[in-house]
Amino acid sequence: SLVDVLFFSPTSLIASLATLWLSCRVSNAVFSRLVKAPVNSESTSITAFILFLILPPATSLMGLGILAGTGAVAMASKYLIAIHKQHIFNPAAFSAVIISLTTSTDAAWWVIHPWMLPAVIIVGALIVRKLRKASMVFVFIGVAGIVAGYWNLQYYDNIRAFAWQFISTWPLLFMGMVMFTEPTTTPPTKKLQRIYAGIVGTLFGTPLAWGPLSMTAELALICGNIYSFLVSSRQRLVLHLSGKHEIARNTFEFSFTTQQRLPFQPGQYLEWTLPHATPHSRGSRRFFT
């Protein structure tokens, strides 16, 4: 932005990020208190940053107000559109769809820029590797490319020109590696994940339209979230500490109880969150059997 590569000024970028971060933090605290749910500050910050990268930066007070509202809608979707205390939709995608339907603001996906592409690829690859979702992401990219090529290849001189345009100007890689891989809205098994990837990839590459409503990347993702919810047996368990015992030097055993039924098979795992005020750089979430 400082060297005029991007179309937005540094001031608008900083103001937009600050507004989204503050809106998400405040509204998340309000909604979590209303429904008596633990606060996950990591998830809140991630959603704010994703919205910052896909929505057009504000250039007026009205624009900042729309961004603040978008952040509030994203947080509301996590707590109010939830079953068994588990949200259904990707918060950033859901709020982008709602704002586009209720205002004149559409997702700009300004992060999709040739000069931003190396950063998107590197960060996205690290996320995919961390979450071990490479096969799901490759299916999404492959299906999206085939479907988009079927509808658009006729407008290009050759496949190479289309492929470069598809990778560098469509929200393919950012959505596929950063938003599409959100663990809480992803099906639990590899087979279901690949079907999920095929559905979202097909919708992503197809120019569907129903009157004033047209298919967008964020709408394709929340349609896939519905499928994921239908095929997943998900619930959020709330545990209460019942005992703490030192079983060796500096080694403690913590015992928990829950009123909810927890059927499981040996080797299965869950993602656990321990909310506290001073988490270190790895955050407050871990996977354990």
Helices and strands as residue ranges (DSSP letters): H 10-35, H 41-54, H 61-80, E 82-83, E 86-87, H 91-102, H 117-131, H 134-152, G 153-155, H 159-169, H 172-174, I 175-179, G 183-185, H 190-205, E 209-210, E 213-214, H 217-231, E 240-248, E 251-257, E 270-273, E 285-288
